Amino acid sequence: MTAALDILSKDITHAGRSYRAAGLSAVVTAAAHRGKGNGRQLVAAARELIAGSGSLPSAPKANPMPKADLALFTCDRPLRAFYESAGWEHLDGTALIGGTPHAPFPSDQPGFDKVTMAGFFTERATRHAAEFRRSRIALYPGEIDRLW
């Protein structure tokens, strides 16, 4: 394995509107392959796949991913520039809220030094992108996968 990631997706409601959202998770590059652009290439290809404007050559054809309106995920603050270099946008002041409504798990909790990254892919999501900036976005995946 050179580099790998997971693409997650779900329907969310934010500011009274429903969206098909995707996100990146478990992005990793094998130590022997770091610093060679493999991770950046994979993260950029994932962005194109999510946007529906491209495809990964090895992506299974039988299970195509539905086009997402937008993508949201968090990363460690020092990785912000890495994701921006692959086409992702930083949403300053935005927090993703995982967990459940009764036991929330916010990405801006003390000691959890994360930033929120995004991509807006449909005309509708782009038109309402300002509603995602400096906001708290409820993902509520449940007790097990606490953030996405």
C-alpha positions as a printed Julia matrix, in Angstrom:
148×3 Matrix{Float64}:
   0.0    0.0     0.0
   1.28   3.44   -0.95
  -1.63   5.61    0.24
  -5.24   5.0     1.2
  -8.36   6.8     2.38
 -12.03   6.21    3.02
 -14.81   8.28    1.48
 -17.88   8.47    3.67
 -21.27   9.83    2.64
 -24.63  10.64    4.15
 -27.53  13.04    3.9
 -27.35  16.01    6.27
 -29.58  18.96    7.06
 -27.98  22.35    7.66
 -29.66  25.75    7.91
 -32.98  24.1     6.99
 -31.71  22.53    3.76
 -30.9   18.9     2.96
 -27.65  18.0     1.24
 -25.83  14.86    0.11
 -22.52  15.16    1.94
 -19.29  13.23    1.7
 -16.1   13.33    3.68
 -12.61  11.93    3.83
 -11.49   9.65    6.63
  -8.48   7.54    7.55
  -6.13   9.26    5.07
  -2.73   7.61    5.33
   0.47   7.29    3.31
   2.99   4.54    4.05
   6.12   5.96    5.68
   8.38   4.82    2.82
   6.23   6.77    0.31
   5.73  10.06    2.19
   6.93  13.29    0.66
   6.56  12.03   -2.92
   3.14  13.49   -3.7
   1.24  10.19   -3.44
  -1.07  11.35   -0.64
  -1.75  14.68   -2.33
  -2.55  12.93   -5.61
  -4.94  10.54   -3.86
  -6.68  13.32   -1.89
  -7.08  15.41   -5.06
  -8.45  12.38   -6.97
 -10.91  11.72   -4.13
 -12.1   15.32   -4.4
 -12.75  14.85   -8.13
 -14.55  11.57   -7.52
 -16.78  13.12   -4.86
 -17.51  16.09   -7.11
 -18.63  13.71   -9.84
 -16.38  15.36  -12.38
 -13.84  12.58  -12.51
 -13.28   8.99  -11.55
 -10.57   6.88  -10.1
  -9.3    4.26  -12.56
  -9.54   1.55   -9.9
 -12.98   2.6    -8.59
 -15.5   -0.23   -8.8
 -17.95   0.39  -11.63
 -20.72  -1.67  -10.02
 -21.05   0.65   -7.0
 -20.68   4.21   -8.24
 -20.74   6.84   -5.54
 -23.71   9.21   -5.85
 -22.7   12.78   -6.6
 -22.36  14.83   -3.46
 -23.52  18.41   -3.06
 -20.57  19.06   -0.8
 -17.82  17.45    1.22
 -16.89  18.18    4.82
 -14.2   16.69    7.02
 -11.73  17.64    9.71
  -7.99  17.3     9.78
  -5.21  18.1    12.2
  -4.43  21.82   12.02
  -0.88  21.27   10.63
  -2.36  19.38    7.63
  -4.52  22.28    6.47
  -2.02  23.43    3.78
  -1.69  19.85    2.5
  -5.44  19.59    1.87
  -5.63  23.11    0.43
  -2.88  22.17   -2.04
  -5.15  19.34   -3.24
  -8.08  21.69   -3.87
  -9.92  21.61   -0.55
 -11.16  24.79    1.14
 -10.63  25.65    4.8
 -13.82  26.71    6.63
 -12.51  29.01    9.32
 -14.56  28.91   12.5
 -16.62  25.9    11.4
 -17.02  22.84   13.62
 -18.45  19.44   12.76
 -20.61  17.94   15.48
 -20.47  14.18   15.73
 -21.8   11.78   18.33
 -25.5   12.07   18.96
 -27.82  15.0    19.8
 -27.76  13.86   23.46
 -24.0   13.16   23.52
 -22.43  15.53   20.97
 -18.79  15.2    19.93
 -17.69  18.58   18.49
 -14.53  18.95   16.44
 -13.71  22.2    18.27
 -13.66  20.7    21.75
 -10.7   21.62   23.98
  -7.58  19.58   23.23
  -8.88  18.45   19.82
  -6.86  20.67   17.46
  -8.81  20.19   14.22
  -9.82  22.41   11.32
 -12.74  21.85    8.98
 -12.13  21.42    5.25
 -14.78  21.5     2.53
 -15.65  21.34   -1.13
 -18.87  22.7    -2.67
 -19.78  20.82   -5.83
 -23.32  21.62   -6.91
 -24.72  25.01   -7.84
 -27.07  24.84   -4.86
 -24.29  24.02   -2.38
 -22.09  26.75   -3.83
 -24.94  29.27   -3.58
 -25.41  28.45    0.12
 -21.72  27.95    1.0
 -21.72  31.01    3.29
 -24.15  29.17    5.61
 -21.43  26.6     6.29
 -18.77  29.15    7.24
 -18.4   29.98   10.94
 -21.11  27.48   11.82
 -21.67  24.26   13.68
 -22.66  21.43   11.35
 -24.48  18.44   12.83
 -23.39  15.1    11.39
 -24.51  12.91   14.33
 -23.2    9.53   13.12
 -23.85   7.84   16.47
 -21.9    6.39   19.36
 -19.39   4.24   17.45
 -18.09   6.4    14.58
 -18.19   9.52   16.68
 -17.2   12.24   14.22
 -18.23  11.1    10.76
